[in-house]
Amino acid sequence: MAPLSGMRLWRLWEASDRIRGKRLKVTIPTLLPSLEQHGRLKLDQTDRALVLGVSAATIDRLLVDTKIAAAGGKRRRVGFYSAVRREVPIRTFNDWHDPPPRFCEVDMVVLGGTSVAGSFIQTLTMVDVATGWTECMPLVTRESCLVVRAMERAQNLFPWLISGADFDNDSALMNDVVVSWCRTQKIEVTRSRAYKKNDQVFVEQKNGAVVRRLVGYGRFDGVETTRVLERLYAASRLHTNFFQPSFKLKDKRREGAEVIKRYHVPATPYERALAHPKLSKVVNRRLRELYRTLDPVALLAEMRDAQAELGTRVGASAGKLAAATSPLAPTESAAAFAKGLGNDVHLGEQRLIHRRMRKPYKKRMRMPSMVDPHLADIERWLAAEPRLTALAILGRLAEHCA
């Protein structure tokens, strides 16, 4: 069979508004007769048969140079981890169908402040879909081996074994290191659609309600800061999972333009785990024993102490502000912390990591006004006639200056 010329395909591609090979393959039988009828393209029987029988892959291969020229000479870069992404199935927000505990959504929260340049700490967040159980792991830097180590630690902290992990398309998660490790651990790997945040609603909600509430939006880096974050997350995981109730969507329906949502009764992840029929009695007994040993005030005191230390590590400007505003002293004991809770509530937010860094106001000199010489006259007119309008005052000033 004679080779197919790219020029003829280029004309079809231009006429079809530069669509991809798969769509062009379907469009050719409809487009070709019209182009021949109006004299835009002339093909003999051999070339016509080749054009009609060409595959989508051949179309893309023959039009590579043409597409690069059409894009201004820029070749589209294929992602390094595209092969890994292609072999991982997609799971949308409608595909969960009330799973049992052990299936998690996984995401990373950037703690780089207003800039993502350089190396900084990341937080790996894992949320159980069924119960809302949340585990947060700080990473010194963005690296796939550290992600595997963090997931190993989270596997030991979860009350049950993890059976599924749903990632986003982040290259630090979608790579052969993390995906291969999950498969060796018998963990089912899925991913969300690109640029579809709703596919990971459970972990995205916890990113804001847990991680950002705890550490704010400052920039954190270094091994010492990572240890402080580990101490903060160690206390917050117990306080959040055992003592913080949350809503969970029960069903949603649309009636015309109105979306009606119904929620389950607010419950903690601990309560949802005890009520779930798929968890064993051994897990429930272990959770109850742990719950009896927890003091929420002591956990909150540990969290505030770690947050106070983090407030001095946000950055150079934050450190100067912390020294100038004299932050709270480290908590001496849970009893002293509990005694001050009711007294300090009127002071508002005390944690420096959440305080907005306001720049000092720059005073500006007031420019002189043309009305300044006539202020005494204007005040006298208004005292005599309080209902005098601005237009009437302007007219009197015009007459006075004429």
N, C-alpha and C positions, 0 to 999 in steps of 0.2 A: 504494500500500500504506500502511496506517495506521501511524503511528509506534509503536514498541515502548516500552512503559512500563518504566522502571527498577525499579519496585516489585516486579513479578513476578520479574525477574531477581534482585533482592535476596533474595527468599525462597528461590530456588533456591541462591543463593550461600551463604546462612546454613545451609541444609540440607546443603550439600556441604562444610561445614567451611572455608569461605572460601578456596577454591582459586582459581588463576588462570584467565584466560579460556579458554586452550587446553584445560585439563583440564575446565573446566566445560562446554565445548562437547561433549565426549565423554560427560560424565556426564548431561547433560540427558535423553536418551532413556530412560535407566534410572531416573532419579530422578523424573521428571514423573509417570508413572502411579501410583507409590506415594503421592506427595503428593496427587494428585486422589482416590485411593481413600479416604484417611483424612481428607479435608476440609481439608487444609492449604492448598490452592490451588485456585481455581475459575477456569477459563479457557473462553471460548467458542471456537468453531472457528477464527475469524480469529486471535485472540491465540495459540492453541495452535500454529497453523501458523507464526506469527512466531517464537515461542520456539524451536520445533524447527529453524527455518531460520536462526537468527541466527548470525553469524560470531563468531570469537573476538575479533577487533579491536573489533567493535561492543560485545561484552560488557564488555571492558576500558574502553571509552570511556564507556559508560552508568554504570559502577560507580565512576568516579573519585572523586566526592564521597563515596560510601558508604565506600570504602576509606580515605579520609582521615579520616572520622569514626571508623571502627573502629580506626584507628591512633592515636587521641587527638588528632586535629587536626594531625598532622605529615605533611607531604608528603614522600615519598621523593625524594631528589635523584638525578637521573640524572647520571652522571659526564660531565665535559666531553669526555673522549676516548672515550666509548662508541662513537661512529661509527667511529673508527679501529680500535678493538678488534674490532668486529664484522666488519670487512672483512679482518682478518688471520687466516689459518687457524691452528688449534690443532695443536700437535705434542706428543704425550705421550712418556713414556720408552720406550714400546714401538714408536715410529714411526721410529726412526733406521735400523734394518736395516743396520748396518755401513757408514756412509757413507764416502766418500773424504775425504782432507784437504781443507780449505777450508770446512767447515761448523762454525760456532762456536755456543756458548751464551754469552750476554751477561747480566751481572748487575751490580748496584751494591752496594758495601759501605759502610755508614754509619760514618764515623769521628767520631761526635759524643759519644763517651763515654756517660755515664749520662743525658744529656738531648739531645733532638733539637730544642730551641728555638734559633732564630737560624740563622746561616749557618756552615757548617763544611765540611770537605773530604770528598769522596766518592771512592771508588776504583771505576773501571770495570774489571771483570774479563772477559776474553774467553778462552775455552778451546776449542781445536780438539778435536772429539769423537773423531776417529780416532786422533790421536797424543798428546793431552793437552798440546799446546803452549800455554803460558799467557802472556798479556800483561796487565799491570796499568797503568792510566793514572789518575793523580790529577786530580781536578776541584776547582777552587777552591770552587765552589758547585754546587748542584743546578740545572742549566739545560740545556735541550735542545740549544742551539747548541754548548755546551761538549762535550756527548756526541758530536756530529757531528765536532768537531775531534779529540776523543780517538780516535774510530774511524778517522779519516784517518791519524793517527799510527800506530795499531796496524796498519793496512793496509800501511804502509811497513815495519813491523818484522817482520811475519809473513814467513816464507820463501816463501810462496805467496799468490796472490790469494784473497780471501775470496769465497765463492760463496753462503753462507747464514748468516743470523743468527737465532738463536732467543732472543727476549726473554721476560721475565716481564711482568706486567701493570702495572708501574710507570708512572706518568704521565710521568715524565721520559724514558722510552723509547718508550712507546706513544703517540706524538703525530704530527701531520702533518709536523713538521720532520724527525724522525729517520727515520720510515718512508718519507717521500718521498725523502730523500737515499739511503737504501738501494736504493730501486727505480731511481733514476737511475744508481746504480753497478752495476746488474744483480745485486744481492744479494737472494736469496730471503728473505723475512721471514716468520717464524712466531712463535708465542707459546705459553706454557704455560697450563695451566688455572689459574684463580684459586685461591689457597690450596692449591696442590698442589706442594710443594717437590720431590717426587720426579721431577717432569717435567724438572727441571734438575739432575740428580744430578752431572753432570760439573763444572759451574761452582760448585755449592754446595760440593762437596768441596774445590775449590781456594780458595774463600773462606776456609775454615778452615785448610787445610794451608799456604797460601802467604800470603794477606793478613794474617790474624790472627796467624799465627806471626811475621810480620815486624814488624808495627806494634802489635799488642796491641789493647786496647779503650779507649785514651785518646781525648781530644778534641783534634783538630787543626784549626787554621784559619789563614788568612792566606796571602799570596802567597809569603813566604819559606819557610814550612813546606812549601808545595807544591813548591818547588824542591828542598828536601831529600828529599821523597818521590820526586820524579822521579829523583834520583841513586840512591836506594835501589832503586827498581824497575828502573833501568837495569842495575845490577849483579846484582840477584836474578834477572832474566829469563834471563841467560846461565847463572848458576849452577844455576837450577832446570831449565831446558830441556836443558842439556847434561850435568849431573853428578848429578842427583837422580832415581834410579829410582823407579818407582811401580807398584803393581799395577793390573791392568785385568781386569774381569770377563769370563770366557770364556763360561760358560753357567750357568744356574740352573734347578734342578728341585725339585719338592716330592714327598716320599715320606711320606705320612701327615701327621704334625704337624711333620716335620723338613724344613727347607729346605737343600738341598745346593748349594753354590756352588763353581765351579772357576775358577781365575784363570790368565791367561797368565803366563809367566816375567817377573819384574819387569824393566822396561826404562825408559830415559829417553825423553822425547819425541824427542830427536835420533836415538836408535837406532830408534824406531818409524818415524820419517820415512824413514830410509835403507832400512828393510826393506819399506816399503809399495810395492806395484807400480804405483800410480797416479801417483807423483811422477816427474818427468822427471830425466834425468841431470844437467841443468844445475843444478837445485835441489840435488841430492845433492852435486855438486861444490862448490857454494858453501857448503853446510853443513860439508863436510869442511875446507875452507880456513879457515872461521871457527873451527872446533873446534881446529885446530892452534895458533891464536894465543892461546887462552884459558888462563889460570892460575887454577885454582880457589881457591888460597890468597889471591891478590891480589883476586879477586872477593869472597871472604868478608871480607877486611880492609876493603874499601870498604863492604860492607854493615854491618859492625860500627861503622865510623866514622859512617855516616849514622844508625844507630840510636842511638848515643850522643848525637848532636846532637838527634835527635827526643825523647830522654828529657828534655831540658831545656825542651821546648816543649809538654809535655802539658797544663800548666795552672799556675795560681798555686800550688796546693798541691803539685803534683809538682815545681815549680821549687824550692820551699823544701826538699823532701826531697832533691832532687839536690844542692843546695848543702851540706846537712848530712852527706850520706853520701859526698861526694867521688867522683864517678863516674870511670870509667877515662879516662885522657888520650887524645886522638885518636891514632890509629895513625900512627907515623912512617913505617914502611915495611912492605912485605909480608914481608920477612925477619924483622924484629923481631916482627911479629905471629905468624908461624909458629913462632918460637922460644918464644913464651909460651903457645902453645896447650896443650902437654902439661903445663905447670906450673900453669896456672890452672884446670884441669878440676875440681879439688877444691873450688873456690870456688863452684861451682854457677852459677846464672843471674846474669849481670852486667848485663844490659840493663835500664835503668830503665823502659822502656816496658812491660815485662812484670812488673815488681815490684808486688805488691799493696800498696796504700797502707793500712797498718795504723794505726789510731788508738791513741794511748797508753792503756795500761790505767789505769782510774780506781780507785785503791785505796779500799776501803770499810772502815769501822770494824766490827770484829766485835762483834756484839751479845752481851751476857752471857747465860750459860746457867744453868738451874736445877741442872745437874749439876756446875758448877764447884766448889762447896764440898765435894763428895764425891769429887773425883778421886783424892785420896790413898787413901781407903778402897777405891775400885774397883781401883786399881793393886795394892793389897795382896791383894785377893781373887783377882785374876787371877794374881798371882805364886804364890799357894798352890794355886789350881785353874785351870790354863790352859784347860781344857775348859768352863769356866763359860759358860753361855749368857746372852744379853741379857735374856731373860725372868727368869732366876734373879737376875741383878743388879738388875733392876727390882723384883723382889719383896723383896730384901734392903733396897733403898733405901726401899721403902714401910714395912717394919717399923722401920727405923732412924728414920724421920721421924715415926712414929705417936706 
